[in-house]
């Protein structure tokens, strides 16, 4: 073989090896990206579940608070009615009026 053919063959081998190394590195980069996206999706799912659990707990606490307020209102109303019943139906005079419904929460 001539020197030119030998040099071309070595050049082609180097070119093929370089292309193979490039493709291998690109495959590794792609696999790393896929792995990172999968891990990020898992972290996002955990975070979403945590936020949902927190929101559910907040909603339950708010519901319990509202139920307690309503229970106290009913108890106070029952006491007022019982007091009015003992007074022979006379209104209980305290000197202050009951707040408007919109002001109560």
C-alpha positions in Angstrom: 0.0 0.0 0.0 1.1 3.4 -0.7 1.7 6.0 2.0 -1.3 8.1 0.8 -3.7 5.1 1.2 -2.3 4.3 4.6 -2.7 7.9 5.7 -6.3 8.0 4.4 -7.1 4.7 6.2 -5.6 6.0 9.5 -7.7 9.2 8.9 -10.9 7.3 8.3 -10.2 5.1 11.4 -9.6 8.2 13.6 -12.7 9.9 12.1 -14.8 6.8 12.9 -13.4 6.5 16.4 -14.1 10.2 17.0 -17.7 9.8 15.8 -18.1 6.8 18.0 -16.8 8.7 21.1 -19.0 11.6 20.2 -22.1 9.4 19.9 -21.2 7.6 23.2 -20.8 10.9 25.1 -24.1 12.2 23.6 -25.9 9.0 24.7 -24.5 9.4 28.2 -25.7 13.1 28.3 -29.2 12.0 27.1 -29.4 9.3 29.7 -28.3 11.8 32.4 -31.0 14.2 31.2 -33.7 11.4 31.3 -32.5 10.4 34.8 -32.7 14.0 36.0 -36.1 14.6 34.5 -37.4 11.4 36.2 -35.9 12.5 39.6 -37.4 16.0 39.2 -40.8 14.5 38.4 -40.6 12.3 41.5 -39.6 15.4 43.6 -42.5 17.4 42.1 -44.9 14.6 42.9 -43.7 14.4 46.5 -44.0 18.2 46.8 -47.4 18.2 45.3 -48.6 15.5 47.7 -47.1 17.5 50.6 -48.9 20.6 49.5 -52.2 18.8 49.1 -51.8 17.2 52.5 -51.1 20.6 54.0 -54.0 22.2 52.3 -56.3 19.3 53.4 -55.1 19.8 57.0 -55.7 23.6 56.8 -59.2 23.0 55.4 -60.0 20.5 58.2 -58.7 22.9 60.8 -60.8 25.7 59.3 -63.8 23.5 59.3 -63.3 22.5 62.9 -62.9 26.2 63.8 -66.1 27.1 62.0 -68.0 24.2 63.6 -66.7 25.3 67.1 -67.9 28.9 66.4 -71.3 27.7 65.3 -71.6 25.4 68.3 -70.7 28.3 70.6 -73.3 30.5 68.9 -75.9 27.9 69.3 -75.0 27.4 73.0 -75.1 31.1 73.6 -78.5 31.3 71.8 -79.9 28.4 73.9 -78.7 30.1 77.1 -80.3 33.4 76.0 -83.6 31.6 75.3 -83.4 29.8 78.6 -82.7 33.0 80.4 -85.6 34.7 78.6 -87.8 31.8 79.6 -86.9 32.2 83.3 -87.6 35.9 83.2 -91.2 35.3 82.1 -90.5 36.2 78.5 -89.0 39.6 79.2 -86.1 40.6 77.1 -82.7 40.5 78.7 -81.5 44.1 79.0 -77.8 44.4 78.8 -77.3 47.9 77.3 -75.6 46.7 74.2 -76.9 45.3 71.0 -75.9 42.2 69.2 -73.4 42.8 66.4 -74.6 42.5 62.8 -74.4 39.1 61.1 -71.9 40.4 58.6 -69.5 41.4 61.4 -69.5 37.9 62.9 -67.4 35.1 61.5 
